[in-house]
């Protein structure tokens, strides 16, 4: 029996693949099992192959692997696309009465379960429930209590009436009964349930939840894959805390609305993907020059141009570090887990206001759309701290007035951080402009003031390096000669890859970096290692370039840019091959 269970449903876009997968993932999590999901979907509303994969275990799972135990195949292509992950004994559930599936061939060594999904669904109340029939069949194959599926169906359909809920339950039982009665086979699966209580959410949702916890009260955005779920999560929720979500007409409007709200004193945010960041870049400079705290979420996808909007990549690192004309101070945070999406979003808001600077919080598509289980205390709201920075009120504002009696929102300070006064603060009226300005915000071309303002803005980064903890996270063998460095969503796959390598007697130390700028100094770590490998999802090795720039040493690179995330077993093989190549060299 496998240590974990890997399940997938695949078909054409528009076949309800995503909702079917979510229902099964929720059923597993409600049964006290850990869940890790993966999606493969086309950039269109209908047509094109799409799949939803679920890896589940009673133990924590942090990655996908090249293995499928049960596959619900709604099209022949589904089998073809997943053939390399199927193994001897894998179960393929399909509807042989469907025209396109009548001549389907089940690969040797695998078990085909022909279930009349559409017919059973129609008998239960409607053909639209055929995928639920397939879920019931999968419950029988996996020996998974269908009552847990009931719970997920109720959550999914309760707003549409009890009759629809009951019809779906009936459809699921029809699938389960059909397999039990028509197939005399002992399947090698038994999905254990526990009493554990888990939260199931994806990276976009975690970012949205972190924004609300951090006190964000205004969000403006334009729908774009794969960042849209941030706005979807906030809509209907942020209003409960006195906040507002605005769907703007484009990305230019979105960031300018967010800037306006931030100038008004609200914690404000926008979210987009690479093409949207392109459009927002001009306003990004105004944010930095006016010293307005703003959080910008960039959920990366494959580029350039339209690229592959529904595929994985980490190609926007240089864009976030260097985008914009002139020298623009900014922070770039890159959560390495879904849970960290929550906590780093909170931190992003604090950093933005403490240093009055634009802050990128960046995830990639794999992290954004992946759903994973967590214990509720992972997101302990009691531990959320809000720091609004250097804010003055009527009792302290007199200390920051000019000789002529005007408030100085761009006051030259030793640490680079000037005082903020929220609208309505007595004597705090002031202006800011995209033009270079003096301490009161009045435009100026005075050469000495220009130098002082540029130096002041850039001192914030040095100050942050002194005051903040930008440490990376480490795991694996501390004494290993091989050091693997990564960022973003690769951490989970690497954590499990280390376990695979350990079984083969290969020791690896991993450093996972959630801070791109400012970032930790890894010089001592690189110097102490015999082999250094940087893992990332882009072709040029953008983070590897940064490491080499910082430590003045060459590093090996493992790069993937075909639109698919790293898998744990794949990474183990890649690291092993890289080390072998080093020995041969």
SEGU-540613 format. One record per residue (C-alpha): x, y, z; residue number from 1; residue in three letters. Coordinates in steps of 0.02 Angstrom, whole numbers, plus 50000, padded with zeros to 5 digits. Each point is the difference from the previous one (the first is absolute). Layout:
! SEGU-540613
> u; v; w; vexdren; lolum
> X; Y; Z; NUM; ALA
...
! end
This chain:
! SEGU-540613
> u; v; w; vexdren; lolum
> 50000; 50000; 50000; 1; UNK
> 50067; 50171; 49952; 2; UNK
> 50049; 50119; 50141; 3; UNK
> 49891; 50131; 49918; 4; UNK
> 49858; 49999; 49875; 5; UNK
> 50003; 50094; 49835; 6; UNK
> 49838; 50038; 49908; 7; UNK
> 49956; 50104; 49848; 8; UNK
> 49854; 50049; 49890; 9; UNK
> 50033; 50059; 49823; 10; UNK
> 49902; 50055; 49847; 11; UNK
> 49963; 50155; 49898; 12; UNK
> 49990; 50177; 50068; 13; UNK
> 49817; 50031; 50039; 14; UNK
> 49971; 49821; 50063; 15; UNK
> 49994; 50054; 50182; 16; UNK
> 50172; 49930; 50038; 17; UNK
> 50047; 50134; 50126; 18; UNK
> 49840; 49989; 50103; 19; UNK
> 50009; 49809; 49999; 20; UNK
> 50178; 50002; 50063; 21; UNK
> 49960; 50127; 50135; 22; UNK
> 49855; 49895; 50063; 23; UNK
> 50111; 49847; 50018; 24; UNK
> 50141; 50101; 50080; 25; UNK
> 49878; 50072; 50126; 26; UNK
> 49930; 49828; 50038; 27; UNK
> 50174; 49934; 50036; 28; UNK
> 50047; 50148; 50111; 29; UNK
> 49836; 49985; 50096; 30; UNK
> 50045; 49817; 50028; 31; UNK
> 50157; 50056; 50092; 32; UNK
> 50120; 49965; 49858; 33; UNK
> 50137; 50115; 49935; 34; UNK
> 49974; 50061; 49822; 35; UNK
> 50111; 50079; 49868; 36; UNK
> 49924; 50042; 49831; 37; UNK
> 50065; 50042; 49827; 38; UNK
> 49910; 50070; 49848; 39; UNK
> 50033; 49992; 49815; 40; UNK
> 49882; 50110; 49902; 41; UNK
> 49990; 50082; 49830; 42; UNK
> 49989; 50187; 49966; 43; UNK
> 49822; 49994; 49936; 44; UNK
> 49823; 49984; 50064; 45; UNK
> 49956; 49841; 49905; 46; UNK
> 50109; 49869; 49918; 47; UNK
> 50180; 49954; 50031; 48; UNK
> 50062; 49871; 50123; 49; UNK
> 49979; 50036; 50185; 50; UNK
> 50031; 49897; 50156; 51; UNK
> 49989; 50011; 50188; 52; UNK
> 50115; 49889; 50103; 53; UNK
> 49992; 49960; 50184; 54; UNK
> 50136; 49922; 50106; 55; UNK
> 49940; 49948; 50172; 56; UNK
> 50071; 49916; 50155; 57; UNK
> 49975; 49994; 50187; 58; UNK
> 50174; 50077; 50006; 59; UNK
> 50042; 50173; 49934; 60; UNK
> 50025; 50012; 49812; 61; UNK
> 50089; 50149; 49921; 62; UNK
> 50018; 49957; 49817; 63; UNK
> 49936; 49902; 49852; 64; UNK
> 50085; 49842; 49940; 65; UNK
> 50005; 49900; 49838; 66; UNK
> 49869; 49874; 50054; 67; UNK
> 49813; 49977; 49974; 68; UNK
> 49901; 49865; 50088; 69; UNK
> 49824; 50044; 49941; 70; UNK
> 49959; 50101; 49844; 71; UNK
> 49827; 50059; 49949; 72; UNK
> 50018; 50016; 49811; 73; UNK
> 49862; 50100; 49916; 74; UNK
> 50093; 49998; 49833; 75; UNK
> 50124; 49882; 49914; 76; UNK
> 50131; 50138; 50007; 77; UNK
> 49992; 49994; 50190; 78; UNK
> 50077; 49826; 49997; 79; UNK
> 50132; 50053; 49873; 80; UNK
> 50050; 50154; 50101; 81; UNK
> 50022; 49901; 50161; 82; UNK
> 50071; 49839; 49931; 83; UNK
> 50174; 50030; 50071; 84; UNK
> 49927; 50020; 50176; 85; UNK
> 49888; 49846; 49995; 86; UNK
> 50073; 49837; 50065; 87; UNK
> 49956; 49816; 50007; 88; UNK
> 49839; 49988; 50100; 89; UNK
> 49946; 50179; 49967; 90; UNK
> 49811; 50016; 49983; 91; UNK
> 49924; 50097; 49854; 92; UNK
> 49816; 50047; 50020; 93; UNK
> 49913; 50046; 49837; 94; UNK
> 49830; 50000; 49915; 95; UNK
> 50003; 49873; 49859; 96; UNK
> 49827; 50054; 49943; 97; UNK
> 50068; 50170; 49953; 98; UNK
> 50033; 50006; 49812; 99; UNK
> 50180; 50057; 50017; 100; UNK
> 50039; 49868; 50130; 101; UNK
> 49922; 49846; 49918; 102; UNK
> 50163; 49941; 49922; 103; UNK
> 50116; 50054; 50139; 104; UNK
> 50143; 49880; 50037; 105; UNK
> 50055; 49973; 50178; 106; UNK
> 50190; 49980; 50008; 107; UNK
> 50068; 49830; 50049; 108; UNK
> 50011; 49968; 50187; 109; UNK
> 49871; 50134; 50043; 110; UNK
> 49820; 49976; 50054; 111; UNK
> 49861; 50076; 49896; 112; UNK
> 49837; 50038; 50090; 113; UNK
> 49864; 50036; 49872; 114; UNK
> 49861; 50095; 50088; 115; UNK
> 49850; 50076; 49907; 116; UNK
> 50027; 50169; 50079; 117; UNK
> 49876; 50099; 49897; 118; UNK
> 49861; 49870; 50010; 119; UNK
> 50015; 49981; 50189; 120; UNK
> 50004; 50189; 50020; 121; UNK
> 49841; 50020; 49897; 122; UNK
> 49914; 49870; 50109; 123; UNK
> 50052; 50099; 50154; 124; UNK
> 49933; 50164; 49933; 125; UNK
> 50108; 50068; 49860; 126; UNK
> 50145; 49961; 49882; 127; UNK
> 50096; 50147; 50073; 128; UNK
> 50038; 49891; 50152; 129; UNK
> 50102; 49871; 49903; 130; UNK
> 50161; 50057; 50083; 131; UNK
> 49921; 49972; 50171; 132; UNK
> 49956; 49823; 49945; 133; UNK
> 50185; 49979; 49960; 134; UNK
> 50046; 50063; 50174; 135; UNK
> 49885; 49868; 50076; 136; UNK
> 50086; 49868; 49895; 137; UNK
> 50169; 50062; 50059; 138; UNK
> 49942; 49987; 50181; 139; UNK
> 49962; 49816; 49973; 140; UNK
> 50168; 49969; 49915; 141; UNK
> 50096; 50090; 50138; 142; UNK
> 49894; 49930; 50143; 143; UNK
> 49963; 50179; 50053; 144; UNK
> 49842; 50030; 50105; 145; UNK
> 49874; 50087; 49889; 146; UNK
> 49933; 50096; 50151; 147; UNK
> 50153; 50111; 49987; 148; UNK
> 49954; 50036; 49820; 149; UNK
> 49824; 50045; 50061; 150; UNK
> 50075; 50136; 50108; 151; UNK
> 50094; 50076; 49854; 152; UNK
> 49846; 49991; 49888; 153; UNK
> 49896; 50091; 50131; 154; UNK
> 50130; 50138; 50011; 155; UNK
> 50005; 50016; 49811; 156; UNK
> 49813; 50000; 49963; 157; UNK
> 49909; 50053; 50159; 158; UNK
> 49968; 50175; 49933; 159; UNK
> 49906; 49924; 49852; 160; UNK
> 49874; 49904; 50104; 161; UNK
> 49987; 49836; 50092; 162; UNK
> 49926; 49909; 49850; 163; UNK
> 50159; 50029; 49899; 164; UNK
> 50105; 49941; 50147; 165; UNK
> 49897; 49841; 50014; 166; UNK
> 50009; 49969; 49813; 167; UNK
> 50189; 50011; 50005; 168; UNK
> 50010; 49882; 50147; 169; UNK
> 49891; 49878; 49905; 170; UNK
> 50112; 50016; 49846; 171; UNK
> 50155; 49964; 50104; 172; UNK
> 49920; 49845; 50075; 173; UNK
> 49948; 49941; 49828; 174; UNK
> 50182; 50003; 49947; 175; UNK
> 50057; 49912; 50157; 176; UNK
> 49866; 49864; 49986; 177; UNK
> 50034; 49969; 49816; 178; UNK
> 50184; 49963; 50032; 179; UNK
> 49961; 49893; 50152; 180; UNK
> 49873; 49896; 49905; 181; UNK
> 50080; 49987; 49828; 182; UNK
> 50184; 49978; 50039; 183; UNK
> 50063; 49856; 50103; 184; UNK
> 50174; 50066; 50035; 185; UNK
> 50103; 50029; 50157; 186; UNK
> 50070; 50175; 49980; 187; UNK
> 50163; 50034; 50091; 188; UNK
> 49941; 50160; 50084; 189; UNK
> 49929; 50041; 50170; 190; UNK
> 49990; 50186; 50038; 191; UNK
> 50017; 50017; 50188; 192; UNK
> 49904; 50141; 50082; 193; UNK
> 50047; 50095; 50159; 194; UNK
> 49921; 50122; 50121; 195; UNK
> 50117; 50141; 49949; 196; UNK
> 49927; 50167; 49950; 197; UNK
> 50081; 50083; 49850; 198; UNK
> 49980; 50162; 49902; 199; UNK
> 50012; 49982; 49810; 200; UNK
> 50053; 50153; 49901; 201; UNK
> 50111; 50057; 49857; 202; UNK
> 50135; 50134; 49990; 203; UNK
> 49888; 50136; 49930; 204; UNK
> 49874; 49971; 50139; 205; UNK
> 50139; 50004; 50130; 206; UNK
> 50059; 50168; 49931; 207; UNK
> 49823; 50068; 50009; 208; UNK
> 49978; 49936; 50177; 209; UNK
> 50167; 50075; 50050; 210; UNK
> 49949; 50168; 49927; 211; UNK
> 49841; 50005; 50105; 212; UNK
> 50094; 49947; 50156; 213; UNK
> 50129; 50137; 49968; 214; UNK
> 49864; 50132; 49995; 215; UNK
> 49987; 50026; 49812; 216; UNK
> 49841; 50098; 49969; 217; UNK
> 50010; 50039; 49814; 218; UNK
> 50037; 49888; 49853; 219; UNK
> 49994; 50048; 49816; 220; UNK
> 50039; 49877; 49863; 221; UNK
> 49963; 49940; 49826; 222; UNK
> 49966; 49814; 49969; 223; UNK
> 50153; 49908; 49934; 224; UNK
> 50056; 49820; 50014; 225; UNK
> 50066; 49942; 50122; 226; UNK
> 49975; 50147; 50120; 227; UNK
> 49811; 50015; 49988; 228; UNK
> 49966; 49888; 50150; 229; UNK
> 50076; 50133; 50115; 230; UNK
> 49860; 50119; 49950; 231; UNK
> 49871; 49860; 50003; 232; UNK
> 50049; 49955; 50178; 233; UNK
> 49994; 50180; 50061; 234; UNK
> 49832; 50038; 49919; 235; UNK
> 49862; 49976; 50128; 236; UNK
> 50125; 49979; 50141; 237; UNK
> 50096; 50164; 50011; 238; UNK
> 49833; 50093; 50006; 239; UNK
> 49964; 49916; 50166; 240; UNK
> 50145; 50100; 50072; 241; UNK
> 49952; 50166; 49922; 242; UNK
> 50106; 49976; 49845; 243; UNK
> 49964; 50009; 49814; 244; UNK
> 50045; 49903; 49843; 245; UNK
> 49997; 50090; 49833; 246; UNK
> 50013; 49910; 49834; 247; UNK
> 50085; 50130; 49893; 248; UNK
> 49990; 50016; 49811; 249; UNK
> 50185; 49959; 49980; 250; UNK
> 50162; 49981; 50097; 251; UNK
> 50044; 50185; 49981; 252; UNK
> 49841; 50050; 50088; 253; UNK
> 50020; 49864; 50131; 254; UNK
> 50170; 50057; 50063; 255; UNK
> 49953; 50183; 49994; 256; UNK
> 49843; 49967; 50102; 257; UNK
> 50104; 49901; 50125; 258; UNK
> 50125; 50144; 50007; 259; UNK
> 49861; 50123; 50034; 260; UNK
> 49930; 49895; 50142; 261; UNK
> 50174; 49983; 50076; 262; UNK
> 50024; 50188; 49992; 263; UNK
> 49836; 50014; 50092; 264; UNK
> 50071; 49898; 50143; 265; UNK
> 49926; 49828; 49963; 266; UNK
> 50103; 49843; 49989; 267; UNK
> 49983; 49966; 49815; 268; UNK
> 50045; 49865; 49875; 269; UNK
> 49988; 49943; 49820; 270; UNK
> 50039; 49832; 49920; 271; UNK
> 50042; 49951; 49822; 272; UNK
> 50119; 49895; 49896; 273; UNK
> 50148; 50043; 49889; 274; UNK
> 49906; 50092; 49861; 275; UNK
> 49911; 50103; 50131; 276; UNK
> 50164; 50043; 50086; 277; UNK
> 50060; 50067; 49831; 278; UNK
> 49855; 50123; 49998; 279; UNK
> 50018; 50047; 50183; 280; UNK
> 50185; 50044; 49989; 281; UNK
> 49980; 50187; 49971; 282; UNK
> 49889; 50020; 50153; 283; UNK
> 50124; 49891; 50096; 284; UNK
> 50125; 50142; 49984; 285; UNK
> 49873; 50127; 50064; 286; UNK
> 49966; 49888; 50151; 287; UNK
> 50185; 49996; 50044; 288; UNK
> 50033; 50185; 49969; 289; UNK
> 49847; 50056; 50098; 290; UNK
> 50051; 49876; 50136; 291; UNK
> 49829; 49920; 50005; 292; UNK
> 49985; 49828; 50082; 293; UNK
> 49920; 49878; 49879; 294; UNK
> 49998; 49811; 49980; 295; UNK
> 50003; 49930; 49823; 296; UNK
> 49969; 49814; 49977; 297; UNK
> 50077; 49920; 49845; 298; UNK
> 49944; 49822; 49967; 299; UNK
> 50123; 49943; 49867; 300; UNK
> 49957; 49899; 49845; 301; UNK
> 50091; 49948; 49840; 302; UNK
> 50050; 50146; 49890; 303; UNK
> 50049; 50107; 49910; 304; UNK
> 49850; 50090; 49924; 305; UNK
> 49844; 49893; 50021; 306; UNK
> 50113; 49849; 50014; 307; UNK
> 49911; 49853; 50081; 308; UNK
> 49880; 50082; 50123; 309; UNK
> 49954; 49837; 50088; 310; UNK
> 50175; 49929; 50018; 311; UNK
> 50137; 50008; 50131; 312; UNK
> 50154; 50111; 49994; 313; UNK
> 50108; 50112; 50110; 314; UNK
> 50054; 50118; 49863; 315; UNK
> 49952; 50169; 50076; 316; UNK
> 50139; 50015; 50128; 317; UNK
> 50104; 50126; 49902; 318; UNK
> 49842; 50096; 49956; 319; UNK
> 49960; 50025; 50184; 320; UNK
> 50178; 50039; 50050; 321; UNK
> 50042; 50123; 49862; 322; UNK
> 49837; 50054; 49918; 323; UNK
> 49970; 50187; 49989; 324; UNK
> 50101; 50148; 49937; 325; UNK
> 50122; 50081; 50117; 326; UNK
> 50057; 49922; 50163; 327; UNK
> 49847; 49941; 50095; 328; UNK
> 50019; 49926; 50174; 329; UNK
> 49884; 49852; 50029; 330; UNK
> 49984; 49839; 50098; 331; UNK
> 49965; 49831; 49921; 332; UNK
> 49930; 49858; 50106; 333; UNK
> 49977; 49826; 49927; 334; UNK
> 49907; 49878; 50113; 335; UNK
> 50064; 49822; 49983; 336; UNK
> 49845; 49910; 50065; 337; UNK
> 49813; 50029; 49996; 338; UNK
> 49998; 50031; 50187; 339; UNK
> 50138; 50128; 49977; 340; UNK
> 49892; 50090; 49872; 341; UNK
> 49893; 50050; 50148; 342; UNK
> 50140; 50053; 50116; 343; UNK
> 50107; 50087; 49868; 344; UNK
> 49849; 50101; 49943; 345; UNK
> 49979; 50062; 50178; 346; UNK
> 50186; 50040; 50003; 347; UNK
> 49988; 50089; 49832; 348; UNK
> 49870; 50122; 50068; 349; UNK
> 50106; 50035; 50153; 350; UNK
> 50157; 50028; 49897; 351; UNK
> 49907; 50113; 49879; 352; UNK
> 49943; 50115; 50139; 353; UNK
> 50156; 49992; 50108; 354; UNK
> 50109; 50053; 49854; 355; UNK
> 49871; 50091; 49892; 356; UNK
> 50048; 49900; 49849; 357; UNK
> 49918; 49889; 49868; 358; UNK
> 50011; 49815; 50044; 359; UNK
> 49980; 49856; 49879; 360; UNK
> 49926; 49841; 50071; 361; UNK
> 50026; 49869; 49865; 362; UNK
> 49938; 49823; 49977; 363; UNK
> 50002; 49891; 49845; 364; UNK
> 49858; 49910; 49914; 365; UNK
> 50036; 49832; 50082; 366; UNK
> 49989; 50074; 50173; 367; UNK
> 49851; 50110; 49956; 368; UNK
> 49886; 49860; 49938; 369; UNK
> 50063; 49858; 50109; 370; UNK
> 49888; 49952; 50145; 371; UNK
> 50080; 49928; 50155; 372; UNK
> 49942; 49951; 50173; 373; UNK
> 50055; 50088; 50159; 374; UNK
> 49953; 49992; 50183; 375; UNK
> 49896; 50152; 50049; 376; UNK
> 50134; 50066; 50118; 377; UNK
> 50114; 50025; 49848; 378; UNK
> 49905; 50163; 49977; 379; UNK
> 49989; 50058; 50180; 380; UNK
> 49926; 50174; 49990; 381; UNK
> 50057; 50035; 50178; 382; UNK
> 50179; 50000; 49936; 383; UNK
> 49968; 50130; 49865; 384; UNK
> 50086; 50164; 50043; 385; UNK
> 49961; 50162; 49910; 386; UNK
> 50135; 50135; 49993; 387; UNK
> 49945; 50160; 49912; 388; UNK
> 50171; 50079; 50012; 389; UNK
> 50050; 50180; 50034; 390; UNK
> 49829; 50084; 50016; 391; UNK
> 49982; 50168; 50085; 392; UNK
> 49845; 50076; 50079; 393; UNK
> 49953; 50168; 50074; 394; UNK
> 50112; 49970; 50151; 395; UNK
> 50160; 49971; 49900; 396; UNK
> 49976; 50086; 49834; 397; UNK
> 50078; 50163; 50058; 398; UNK
> 50169; 49911; 50004; 399; UNK
> 49993; 49978; 49811; 400; UNK
> 49952; 50171; 49936; 401; UNK
> 50106; 50111; 49888; 402; UNK
> 50057; 50173; 50049; 403; UNK
> 49855; 50070; 49900; 404; UNK
> 49877; 49892; 50097; 405; UNK
> 49964; 49862; 49874; 406; UNK
> 49998; 49813; 50038; 407; UNK
> 50148; 49905; 49925; 408; UNK
> 49946; 49829; 49934; 409; UNK
> 50169; 49981; 49914; 410; UNK
> 50107; 50058; 50146; 411; UNK
> 50183; 49953; 49985; 412; UNK
> 50033; 49872; 50137; 413; UNK
> 50148; 49895; 50050; 414; UNK
> 49911; 49835; 49965; 415; UNK
> 49912; 50060; 49842; 416; UNK
> 49826; 49985; 50073; 417; UNK
> 49898; 50160; 50007; 418; UNK
> 49846; 50034; 50107; 419; UNK
> 49826; 49958; 49934; 420; UNK
> 49843; 50097; 50041; 421; UNK
> 49832; 49923; 49958; 422; UNK
> 49868; 50111; 49919; 423; UNK
> 49907; 50099; 50133; 424; UNK
> 50152; 50023; 50112; 425; UNK
> 50004; 50181; 50058; 426; UNK
> 50141; 50097; 49914; 427; UNK
> 50041; 49843; 49898; 428; UNK
> 49940; 50063; 49832; 429; UNK
> 50132; 49968; 49868; 430; UNK
> 50028; 49956; 49819; 431; UNK
> 50106; 49877; 49905; 432; UNK
> 50049; 49997; 49817; 433; UNK
> 50087; 49888; 49877; 434; UNK
> 50121; 50143; 49971; 435; UNK
> 50152; 50010; 50111; 436; UNK
> 49951; 50096; 50156; 437; UNK
> 50062; 50078; 50159; 438; UNK
> 49958; 49944; 50177; 439; UNK
> 49827; 50078; 49990; 440; UNK
> 49963; 49914; 49835; 441; UNK
> 50018; 50157; 49893; 442; UNK
> 50082; 49968; 49831; 443; UNK
> 50181; 50051; 49987; 444; UNK
> 50151; 49991; 49886; 445; UNK
> 50122; 50050; 50135; 446; UNK
> 50151; 49887; 49976; 447; UNK
> 50039; 49979; 50184; 448; UNK
> 49820; 49958; 50044; 449; UNK
> 49994; 49875; 49856; 450; UNK
> 50150; 49906; 50069; 451; UNK
> 49931; 50006; 50177; 452; UNK
> 49830; 49931; 49948; 453; UNK
> 50073; 49859; 49893; 454; UNK
> 50119; 49951; 50139; 455; UNK
> 49861; 50009; 50128; 456; UNK
> 49886; 49884; 49901; 457; UNK
> 50138; 49875; 49972; 458; UNK
> 50053; 50001; 50183; 459; UNK
> 49839; 49909; 50039; 460; UNK
> 50071; 49840; 49927; 461; UNK
> 50157; 50012; 50106; 462; UNK
> 49893; 50036; 50153; 463; UNK
> 49891; 49849; 49964; 464; UNK
> 50153; 49889; 49987; 465; UNK
> 50050; 50054; 50175; 466; UNK
> 49829; 49989; 50081; 467; UNK
> 49913; 49853; 49914; 468; UNK
> 50034; 49815; 49998; 469; UNK
> 50019; 49945; 49819; 470; UNK
> 50064; 49827; 50043; 471; UNK
> 49965; 49852; 49884; 472; UNK
> 49928; 49833; 50054; 473; UNK
> 50112; 49846; 50007; 474; UNK
> 49969; 49812; 50003; 475; UNK
> 50089; 49840; 49956; 476; UNK
> 50174; 49953; 50066; 477; UNK
> 50091; 50150; 50074; 478; UNK
> 50168; 49913; 49973; 479; UNK
> 49970; 49949; 49819; 480; UNK
> 50128; 50049; 49868; 481; UNK
> 49862; 50035; 49876; 482; UNK
> 49900; 50161; 50018; 483; UNK
> 49839; 50025; 49903; 484; UNK
> 49927; 50177; 49995; 485; UNK
> 49825; 50040; 49941; 486; UNK
> 49857; 50124; 50010; 487; UNK
> 49812; 50000; 49975; 488; UNK
> 49892; 49845; 49986; 489; UNK
> 50144; 49878; 49974; 490; UNK
> 50025; 49977; 50188; 491; UNK
> 49871; 49863; 50024; 492; UNK
> 50066; 49896; 49857; 493; UNK
> 50178; 50023; 50065; 494; UNK
> 49952; 49950; 50176; 495; UNK
> 49937; 49832; 49936; 496; UNK
> 50142; 49984; 49875; 497; UNK
> 50121; 50009; 50147; 498; UNK
> 49913; 49848; 50074; 499; UNK
> 50017; 49903; 49836; 500; UNK
> 50185; 50045; 49991; 501; UNK
> 50028; 49953; 50181; 502; UNK
> 49934; 49825; 49963; 503; UNK
> 50138; 49986; 49869; 504; UNK
> 50133; 50060; 50121; 505; UNK
> 50015; 50175; 49924; 506; UNK
> 50001; 50140; 50129; 507; UNK
> 49938; 50172; 49950; 508; UNK
> 49980; 50165; 50090; 509; UNK
> 49864; 50115; 49934; 510; UNK
> 49981; 50189; 50020; 511; UNK
> 49831; 50068; 49948; 512; UNK
> 49998; 50189; 49980; 513; UNK
> 49837; 50097; 50024; 514; UNK
> 50084; 50172; 49988; 515; UNK
> 50058; 50050; 49827; 516; UNK
> 50039; 50181; 50047; 517; UNK
> 50070; 50036; 50122; 518; UNK
> 50065; 49821; 50006; 519; UNK
> 50113; 49904; 50119; 520; UNK
> 50188; 49990; 49975; 521; UNK
> 50037; 49819; 49951; 522; UNK
> 50187; 50024; 49976; 523; UNK
> 50053; 49895; 50149; 524; UNK
> 49878; 49862; 49955; 525; UNK
> 50062; 49990; 49821; 526; UNK
> 50182; 50006; 50053; 527; UNK
> 49974; 49855; 50121; 528; UNK
> 49921; 49886; 49868; 529; UNK
> 50090; 49894; 49871; 530; UNK
> 49852; 50002; 49881; 531; UNK
> 49870; 50138; 49983; 532; UNK
> 49844; 49977; 49896; 533; UNK
> 49863; 50131; 49972; 534; UNK
> 49826; 49933; 49955; 535; UNK
> 49871; 50112; 49915; 536; UNK
> 49865; 50003; 49866; 537; UNK
> 50074; 50112; 49864; 538; UNK
> 50126; 49979; 49859; 539; UNK
> 50129; 50132; 50040; 540; UNK
> 50025; 49957; 50183; 541; UNK
> 49952; 50173; 50063; 542; UNK
> 50020; 49958; 50184; 543; UNK
> 50160; 49904; 49965; 544; UNK
> 50067; 50160; 49920; 545; UNK
> 49962; 50094; 50161; 546; UNK
> 50088; 49868; 50105; 547; UNK
> 50154; 50007; 49889; 548; UNK
> 49998; 50190; 50005; 549; UNK
> 49991; 49999; 50190; 550; UNK
> 50126; 49863; 50040; 551; UNK
> 50118; 50019; 49850; 552; UNK
> 49997; 49812; 49970; 553; UNK
> 49930; 49895; 49858; 554; UNK
> 49855; 49884; 50042; 555; UNK
> 49916; 49854; 49911; 556; UNK
> 49823; 50025; 49940; 557; UNK
> 49845; 49893; 49984; 558; UNK
> 49874; 50095; 49894; 559; UNK
> 49827; 49949; 49941; 560; UNK
> 49897; 50109; 49884; 561; UNK
> 49881; 49885; 49906; 562; UNK
> 49850; 50067; 50097; 563; UNK
> 49995; 49856; 50124; 564; UNK
> 50052; 50009; 50183; 565; UNK
> 50141; 49896; 50075; 566; UNK
> 49952; 49832; 50073; 567; UNK
> 50088; 49927; 50151; 568; UNK
> 50064; 49841; 49918; 569; UNK
> 50049; 50097; 49844; 570; UNK
> 50104; 50122; 50103; 571; UNK
> 50088; 49858; 50090; 572; UNK
> 50053; 49929; 49831; 573; UNK
> 50055; 50171; 49937; 574; UNK
> 50105; 50037; 50154; 575; UNK
> 50080; 49828; 49993; 576; UNK
> 50042; 50024; 49815; 577; UNK
> 50073; 50173; 50033; 578; UNK
> 50113; 49933; 50136; 579; UNK
> 50056; 49856; 49889; 580; UNK
> 50043; 50123; 49862; 581; UNK
> 50106; 50099; 50124; 582; UNK
> 50097; 49843; 50046; 583; UNK
> 50032; 49959; 49817; 584; UNK
> 50059; 50177; 49967; 585; UNK
! end
